[in-house]
Amino acid sequence: MNKNKFMTMEEEEKQDGGEGFHTIEVAKVDRNNVSPPPPATAAPLLEVSGDLLNLIPPLNFAMVDNGIFRSGFPDLANFSFIKTLGLRSIISLCPEPYPENNMQFLKSNGISLFQFGIEGSKSKCLPGLENEVWLHIWSSKHQKEGSYTNGNSKTSGPLVDILDHKIREALKVLLDEKNHPLLIHCKRGKHRTGCLVGCMRKLQKWCITSIFDEYQRFAAAKARVSDQRFMESFDVSGLKHIPMSFSCSNR
């Protein structure tokens, strides 16, 4: 770089009774002789193996708590992803026989299956009636006759009793840390899975508003009033003796 001095100026000032001189040099830069900056080096592309590209989580997959996950029904495309979770157990809330491909996957990876079959379709709960409508009719009828409980849920009835029993049995498996890491699933990971997770949240002392918010985040427009009534009325007092060493966060 060439530098041409074209001005020198001296300033005189007195400091502590003495004299000091400061020389200011002004330089002129010839832009024609400035070397261009070196070209930027492109970062090397990250190579991703085919196995990583095949890691597809099941529908509505999410982490519930330390060592606990939730999702819709896993299929063949999800097996590579599920394998990375290092699962010990799966809780299935579907009543249908478990597919042979899934059973082979569980067997080859040492994963235990706990199946608590709960009917998912509202039409199967009571033919010709929406589950919410049936629950409203049933509740109104027993309020007039004098409602009773089975010592578990505050609202009881034939279908509610079955659901209550299966949710309690599933919770015992869910809360046992020996079964972790664990995946809970139903068909789409919305209603049945949401009810089981919601009842676990009651044990974790979450407020009902936060429980409903989590349920609705997965159920979205398909949220069911009957599910939310069930979670709200579910009595956790009989399960409080079961230790929860994985987490006990309040919301």
N, C-alpha and C positions, 0 to 999 in steps of 0.2 A: 504494500500500500504506500503510495507517494504522499508526502506531507509537505506542503509549502507554507513556510511561515510568512505571514504578511503583516503581522502587527505584534509589537512587543511594548508592553506598558508597565512602568514601574510605579508602584505606589509607596509613598513614604508615610510612615506613621510613627508616632512616639509611643513606646511601651515602657512603663516604669522608668521614665527618665532617659531611656536609651533610644536608639534608632533601629527600626526594622524595615527591611525591604522585601516586598512580595512581587515576584515576576509572574505575570499572567500570559500564557502562550495560547494563541488562537490558531487553530489549524484548519486548512481547507482540504477536503477529501475529494479526490478525483473518482467519481463513481464508475468511470469507464474501466478502471483498473481493479475494481473490487471482485474478488473471486466468488463465484456462486457457491451456495452451501451444498454439501454432498447430498446426493439423492437418498431419500428415506428408504430404509430396508424393510420390505414387506415381511410381516410376521408370518412364520410358517403355519400352514393350516393344520388344525388339530385333527388327527386321525381318530375316527370313532369306529370301533369294531362292530361287526354285524350283530353281535349279541346285545350290545347296548341299544342299538336301534330297535331291537325287538322287545324292549322292556315296556310293555303296555299294561297299565294298571286296570283293574276291573272298573266297571261303571260305579260312579259315586264313591270311589276309594278315598279314605281319609284316615288320619290318625286320631284315635279317641283319647288315648292316654298312653303313658309309657308302657310299651309292650302290648297294646290293644289297638286293633285296626278294624275298620268297617268297610263294607262294599256291597255291590250287587253280586249276583251269582258269577263266580269266575269260570271262564271257559279256556279252551286250549291256547288261545292267543295271549292269555294272562299268566300262563304257568311260569314263564321265564322271570317275570316281574315278581310273582309271589315267592319264587325260590330265593330271591335276594332278601326277603324279610326274615328268613330263618325261623319260620313258624314251628311251634310245637303242636298247636291245636287249631281246629276250625270249628266254630259253632254255626251250624246251618239251621235256619228257622223255616225251611221249606219242607213240606210233608212228602214230596215225591221222592222215589228211590234215587240215591245219589248216582250220577252218571258213571259208567265204567271207566271212561278216560280220567275223570277226576279221582276215582278211587285208586287207580294205578299210580297217579301222580302223588297222592297222599302216601301210599305205601312205599314208593321209591324214595320219598324224602322224609320218612319217619314222622309224619304228621297224623295226629289222632283226630278223628271226627266225632263230634258230639252233635247229634241231630235231635232237634225239638220241633217236630212238625206242627206248624201253625198255618191254618188256611189263610191265604193272602187276599183272595178275591172277596169283595163285599157281597157279591151275589151268592157265594158259597156259604157265607155265614148264616144267611136266612134267605131262601129262594124267594125272589120277587120283591124283596125289600132292601133298601139301602141300609147299611150297618148303622149309620147315624140315626135314621128314622126309627129302626128297631130299638136302639138303645134308648131313644127318647120315649117311645111308647112303653117299653119295659119299665123304665125309671118312674114314669108318671103313674103306672099301674101299681107299683109297689110302694110308692109314696102314699097312695090312698089306702092301701091294705096294711101299711106298716112295714117299712123296709127292714131287711135283716142283712146280716153280714156273715161271712164264713170265717171271720177272724183274720182275714187277709186284706182284701180290698173293702172299702167303705160301701161300694156299690157292688152287689152280687147278682148272679144270674147264671143260667146254664152255660152260655158261651163265655161270659166274663170269668167264670170259675175255671174253665179249661185254660183260657189264656193266662190267667193269674198263676195257675199251677206251673205251666210250662215256662213262664218268665222267671219264676222263682228257681226252678231247677236249672235253667240256663244261667242265672245270676251266680249260683253256687260254683258252676264251672268257670264263669268269667272272673270271679273274684279270687279264685285259687291261683296264686302266682306260679305254681308248678306247671300250669298250663300255658304260661306266657313264653314267647310272643304268641298272640292269638288273633285270629280274624273272625269277625262276626259277619254273616251275610244272610240275605234272603234273596228274592228274585232281583229286585232293583236297588236294594239298600236304602229304602225309604221308610216304609211303614212298620213292618215287624222289627227290623233292625233299629229303627228310630225309637220304638217302644222299649226295647231292651236297654238301649243306651240311656234313654230318659229315666228309666227306673234306677239304673246305676248312678245317674247324676243325683237322684234324690238321696241315695246313700252318701254321696259326696257333699250333701248339704247345699246343692245349688238351689237358687230360688226358682219358683215355677216359671217365671217369665223367661229366664235364661234357658230353661229346659225346653220350653216351647219354641224359642228362637232357634235353637240348634235343630230341633225336629223339623221346623218349617224351612230351614235352609236347605235340607235335603229333599223334603217332600214337595216344596214349592206349591204350585197350583193344585197338587194332588193331596194336600194336607187333609186329614180326616179329623173331624170333631170327636169321633168316638175314641181315636187313639189318644188325643189330648185329655179327654175325660178319664180314660183308663190310667194314664200316667199320673194325673193329678190325684186320683183316688187311691193309687197303689200305696199300700201300707208297708213301709220298710222296717218297722220295729222288730219283726221277727228275724231280720237278717243282720241286725247291727252287731251281733256277736261275731260275725265273720270278719277277720282282719283284712284291711286293705292297705298293704304295705307299698303298693305301687304309686298311689297318689291319693290325696284327699283334699282337693282344691275347692274352695268356695267360690260361688259366683253370685 
